[in-house]
Amino acid sequence: MGKIIDYYYGHISPWAFLGHDRLIAIAAETGATIAYHPISVSDIFPKTGGVPVAKRSPERRAYRMQELKRWSAYLGIPITFEPKHFPVDDHPSQYVALAAADRGADLGSLSRAIMAAVWQEERDISDWQTLSGIASAQGLDGPAIVASAQAPAMAETALKVCEDALAAGMFGAPWYCVDGETFWGQDRLPMLADRLK
């Protein structure tokens, strides 16, 4: 039986987006199964010493931008470096992903579409109508998923996912975990692949 990759990620993380398809490919190549855990970075950063991009020093912001441009070119994945709708509240997209998972949806495809909406299409993923449209474009019942995502209990479910992420040691996105060993960042994917092999 293949190993489980616990994948903790936020839809507004460009690094999660840059690594998303490669993670799926690694899982397919190694026979591993991905357990998707969408989180809100706003629930993780304050508890682990993280600072939102806008509050980082100019030096850190400049280096982040340099790295984004470098990795985008290196991977051949075009992204919008300063999207119109970033940062935004990522709780709605987290709730939609969790509601879709409850219905048996493939979060690999749905979450990729949500991240692409931010980083390639400049859409607002804090908007419920936008999220409904994204889900529907993935062949899902967008309005029904959004209705489930807006149920009061979903906030509690999302908080539990973030608590699990913190228990797994997460402090940045994306965060991968295999048999208790953790890997932070899409640049660690080759090491994750070696660990699975």
SVG drawing of the C-alpha trace seen along z (x, -y; Angstrom):
<svg xmlns="http://www.w3.org/2000/svg" viewBox="-27 -48 44 50">
<polyline fill="none" stroke="black" stroke-width="0.4" points="0.0,0.0 1.3,-3.5 2.2,-6.1 0.0,-9.0 1.2,-12.6 -0.6,-15.0 -0.7,-18.2 -1.5,-21.4 -1.9,-24.4 -3.6,-27.8 -5.3,-28.9 -3.6,-32.3 -0.1,-30.9 1.7,-31.3 4.2,-28.7 1.5,-26.1 0.2,-26.9 3.7,-26.5 4.1,-23.1 0.6,-21.8 0.8,-19.9 4.3,-18.6 3.0,-17.2 0.2,-15.4 2.7,-14.0 5.0,-12.8 2.2,-11.0 1.2,-9.3 4.8,-8.2 5.4,-6.8 2.0,-5.3 1.3,-7.7 -2.1,-9.1 -2.5,-12.8 -4.6,-13.8 -5.7,-17.3 -5.9,-19.7 -6.9,-23.2 -6.1,-25.8 -6.3,-29.6 -2.9,-31.2 -4.5,-33.8 -5.1,-31.1 -1.6,-29.7 0.7,-32.7 -0.3,-34.6 0.3,-31.4 3.7,-30.5 5.5,-33.8 4.6,-34.4 4.1,-37.9 1.7,-38.8 3.5,-40.0 2.3,-43.6 3.9,-43.8 7.3,-42.3 10.3,-44.5 11.1,-46.0 14.1,-43.7 12.0,-40.5 9.3,-41.7 11.8,-42.4 13.4,-39.0 10.0,-37.3 9.3,-39.0 12.6,-38.0 12.0,-34.4 8.5,-34.4 9.8,-35.6 12.7,-33.1 10.6,-30.1 7.8,-31.0 10.4,-31.2 12.3,-28.1 9.1,-26.0 7.5,-27.5 4.4,-28.4 3.2,-31.9 1.7,-33.8 0.6,-37.3 3.2,-38.6 0.9,-41.2 -2.6,-40.0 -5.5,-42.4 -7.2,-40.3 -4.3,-39.6 -4.3,-39.4 -7.9,-38.4 -9.7,-36.5 -9.1,-32.8 -11.6,-31.4 -14.4,-31.2 -12.2,-29.2 -11.1,-26.9 -14.8,-26.3 -15.7,-25.6 -12.9,-23.1 -13.9,-21.3 -17.6,-21.3 -16.6,-19.8 -14.5,-17.2 -17.5,-16.2 -19.2,-15.5 -16.3,-13.3 -14.9,-16.0 -11.3,-15.8 -9.6,-18.6 -6.5,-18.3 -8.5,-19.7 -10.7,-22.1 -7.9,-23.6 -5.7,-24.0 -8.6,-25.9 -9.0,-28.1 -5.3,-28.9 -5.2,-29.6 -8.1,-32.0 -5.8,-34.1 -2.5,-33.7 -3.4,-33.6 -6.9,-34.9 -7.0,-37.7 -10.3,-36.7 -11.6,-37.3 -11.7,-34.0 -13.2,-35.6 -16.4,-36.1 -19.0,-33.3 -20.3,-33.7 -16.7,-33.5 -16.2,-30.3 -19.5,-28.8 -18.5,-29.5 -15.1,-27.9 -16.7,-24.8 -19.3,-24.5 -16.5,-24.8 -15.0,-21.7 -18.2,-19.8 -19.4,-20.2 -22.7,-21.6 -21.3,-25.1 -24.4,-26.6 -24.9,-23.6 -21.3,-23.5 -21.3,-27.2 -24.5,-26.7 -22.8,-23.9 -19.7,-26.1 -21.7,-28.9 -23.2,-26.6 -22.2,-27.7 -20.6,-24.3 -18.1,-24.7 -16.1,-27.3 -15.6,-24.7 -14.5,-22.1 -12.0,-24.5 -10.6,-25.4 -10.1,-21.7 -8.1,-21.4 -5.9,-24.3 -5.4,-22.8 -4.3,-19.6 -1.9,-21.5 -0.4,-23.2 -0.1,-19.8 1.8,-18.6 4.3,-21.5 3.0,-23.7 4.1,-27.3 4.2,-28.0 2.5,-26.9 2.8,-24.5 3.5,-21.9 4.0,-18.3 4.2,-15.4 5.0,-11.7 5.3,-9.3 5.9,-12.2 8.6,-13.8 7.8,-17.3 8.8,-19.4 8.1,-23.1 7.9,-24.7 7.5,-23.6 11.3,-23.7 11.5,-20.6 9.4,-18.5 12.5,-16.7 13.3,-15.7 9.8,-14.6 10.0,-12.4 13.2,-10.8 11.5,-10.1 8.6,-8.4 11.0,-6.3"/>
</svg>
